[in-house]
Amino acid sequence: MIKENRIELTKEVRDDMVLAIKTYYSKERGEEIGDLASSMILDFIIEEIAPEFYNQGVMDAYKYLSERLEDMQSLLL
């Protein structure tokens, strides 16, 4: 099943993120994991966690722009 609105990454960005996960496991946990395991962790983050951060970013931008719009409207009154 393909989820709609899935976050798409370039190959270069994805490779950098996989490397970051591998580095984290090595430094913080003292464990070596391979590309497949790192890629699966990244897929989990993209599918299950990232949408919450994205939605929060959209809401933060909406709030900011709404406040700026109110500031502009107050100049007209």
Secondary structure, DSSP 4 states (H G I P E B T S, - for coil): -PPTTPPP--HHHHHHHHHHHHHHIIIII-----HHHHHHHHHHIIIIIHHHHHHHHHHHHHHHHHHHHHHHHHHH-
